[in-house]
Amino acid sequence: MSVPLALLLLACSGDGATGPGKEGGSDDTSGPADTHPLVPDAYADAWDVESLGCEDATVYWAFTGAIDAAGALSGEETWYWFFPEAGWDADCADTFDVTAVEEPTPIADDACNSCDRDFTAAFVLNEDKRNCPFDGYESLLDNDTTDRIDEEAYTLALMLDTDPLGGEPGETSVWSYAQDDRDADTWIQRAVSAGMFAPDVADETDGPGTLTWARSEGLCVTIEEQ
């Protein structure tokens, strides 16, 4: 199975990417009927937790972290998986650790002319915060089907536009690309996520501060039985 990462750009339309093989159930995530226990409060009214627009699964991701005074970015990006089965018991979340250094983008054809901060990031699945009962992120992240050993990093390029056209103060567009595992010179766009950057010193967007971003549209993923 090999799926171009470009498919990650598809919103919930029934024609999504092919993803991990499903092996079984997950931890019980049942909760109050009106509030999904997995979803961060900020996205409770925005995400399709019933997976109404996708046949197999709807996936969102959200990052929380910071940039320090030396330009190092660190934090966690959590992937939330929602399935159309009745109830929420099958839904789950996996967390990736993200660490990055600020440096010129490695992408030769830089698509984000307005981005003012560039990072190269290591993206590692945190086995201690892994709750989904399947494998296969390789097909979604680096256009390969070779299983990665535990804690082997994917390489991402992150580009931040801290002053997007028409945006409110603090709003930040986050462009992210994954390095193709078969060709180190190829970078495949993962998404343009909506984010917020709060600098430690007001208006100094080139300094330290807290950073969040999230995928605003659900990604349809087809689950292959193993």
N, C-alpha and C positions, 0 to 999 in steps of 0.2 A: 504494500500500500504506500503510495507516495502522492502527497497532495500539495500543490503550490500554496504557499502562505498567502498569496494574494486573495485567496478565498476567504480569509479572515475579514476582509473588508465588506463582505456581504452582510446586510442586516437581515433580520428574521424575515425570510421570504419563502422558506421551504426548500431553498436551494443552497444549503450551507456546505461547510467543509466536512470531510470525513475525518473522524477523530479516534480517540482511544477505544480499545475493545472493552466491552462491559463484562465484568466477571461476577457481579453479585450485588447484594444490597449494601447499605451504608449505615452509619450511626443514625439513630433515631433523631430526627430534627423536627418532630412535630411540635406545634406550638399553638398559640391563640389563633382563631380562625381568621382574624383580620390583620395579623402581623406575622410575617415570615421570620422565624428566629435567626436565620442566617444573614439577612439583609441589613447592612448598615442603615441607620436612620436616615442619612442623607439621600438614600436612593430608594426608600421604601415605596414611594409613590411613582417611581419612574421605571422600575424594572418589571418585566413580564415573568413573574415568578411561577405562573401556571404553564409557561411554555406554550401559550396558545398559538403563537405564530410559527412554531417549529415542530417537525414531526417527531424527532427523537430527543433533542436537548437544546436548551437555550443557555448560552454562556455569557457572563459579564465578568469584567475584572476591575479591581479598584486598588490604587496604590496610596500608601501613606508613608511619608518619610520627610527628609530634610536635606538641605545642602549646607555644608559647614563653611567656615571662613577660608579654608584651603581649596574650596571648590569640589570637595568630595560629596557625592550624592549617595545616600543610603536609605533603605526602607524595605517595605514588604508590599508585594503585589499579590492579591488574593483573587483566585479564579473561582467564580460561583457557578455551579451547574444546577440547572432547574429542569426537571423532567415532567412530561404531561400526565404521568400517572396520578390517580386520585390521591390526595394527601401530599405531604411534603417529606415523607420518610426517606425517599430515594435521593433527595437533593443533598448536595455536599459541596465542600469547598477545599481547595488546595492552595497553599501559600508558597510563593517564591521569594527568596531573599534577593534584593537588588543592591549591588554596590557599583559605583561608577566614578570615573575620574573626568574632570572637565578638560577637554582637549579638542582640537579641530576635528570636525566630523570626518570619518573615514570614507564617507560616501562621495564618490567622484561627481555624480550628478545630483547635487543638493537641491531637492525639490522645495525646500522651505526657505525662500529668500528673506523672509521676515524674522526667522528664528535668530535669537541673539545669544543663546547659550547651548553649547554642544557637549555631549557626554558619550563616552564608551562604557558600556555596562556589562557586568557579569550577572547572569540571571540563573539562579540555582533553586531547584525544587527542595524545599525544607522538609526532610523526611519526618521531623517531629511535628509538623503541622500539615501532614498529608492525611486527608480523610476520605478521599474518593477511591473506590475499589477498582480502579482500572489504570492501565498504563497506555503510553502512546503519545505523549505530548510532542514527541519528535516530529510527527506528521503535521502538527499545527504550528510549530515554532521554527523549524529550520529546514523544511522541505526534504526530510530524510526519514527513513523507517528504521534505522539502526537504534536499538535501545541504548540509552545512556546509562552508564554506571551511576550509582548513587552519588549525588552531589557533584556531578560533572556539569560545568557551566555552559549555558548558551551565551552567545555574545550579541548584545543589542547596541544599536546606535540610537541615542535619544537627542532630540532637538526641541528646545523650548522657545516658544514665542510668548514672552512675558507681557506683550502689549498688543494683543490681536486686534485687528481692525474691528471697530464697533463693540469691543469688549468693555466690561466694567472694570474698575480698579481691582487688581488681584487676579482677574481671570487670565488663564494661561492655556495656550494650545500646546499639547505634547505630541510631537511626531515621533513614532518609534519604528525602527527597522530591525529585522533579525538577519544575522549573517547566515547565508546559505551554507550548510554543512558540506556540500559537495564542491563549492567554489567560494573560496574566502574573499574573492573580489566582488561577489554578488550580494547585494543587500535587498531584502524583500520587505515592502512596507507592511507593517503589522496593523497599524491603526493611527488615526489622529484622535487623541482623547481630549476631553474637556477637563481642565485642571484649574487649580488655584495655587498661587505662590504668594506667601505672606513674608516679605523680607523682614529681617530683624530690625533694620533701620528703614523707616518709611521712605518709599520711592527709590531705594537703592536695590534695584532688581538684579544687579550683577554681584551681589554679596550673599551672605548666608540667609537662610530662612526656611520655613516649613513648606512642604510641597505635597499636594494631593492630585490625583487624576483618576478618571474612570471611563470605561467604555460606555457610551450613552445609548447605543443600540445593541440589542441582543444578537449574538452570533449563533446561527443554526449549525449544529454539529450532528452528523450522522454517526450513530454508535454501531460498531461492528461487533457482533457476538464472537466470542472466542471459544 
